[in-house]
Amino acid sequence: TWCGLKKRWLNQKAQIQSRRFPSWDENWTEGVKIAWLNAYVQVFGK
């Protein structure tokens, strides 16, 4: 159920982005999560 997981995660990401000024740390951590999730989905999600 990758679709559900990814959808929930994207919602969480949207909530974080909707804050006016997320800290640099938050942005960086989100970027790392995005990169890992995308790589994982491409390798295992098909």
Secondary structure as the mmCIF struct_conf table of DSSP 4:
data_model
#
loop_
_struct_conf.conf_type_id
_struct_conf.id
_struct_conf.beg_label_comp_id
_struct_conf.beg_label_asym_id
_struct_conf.beg_label_seq_id
_struct_conf.end_label_comp_id
_struct_conf.end_label_asym_id
_struct_conf.end_label_seq_id
HELX_RH_AL_P HELX_RH_AL_P1 TRP A 2 SER A 18
BEND BEND1 ARG A 19 PHE A 21
HELX_RH_AL_P HELX_RH_AL_P2 TRP A 24 PHE A 44
#
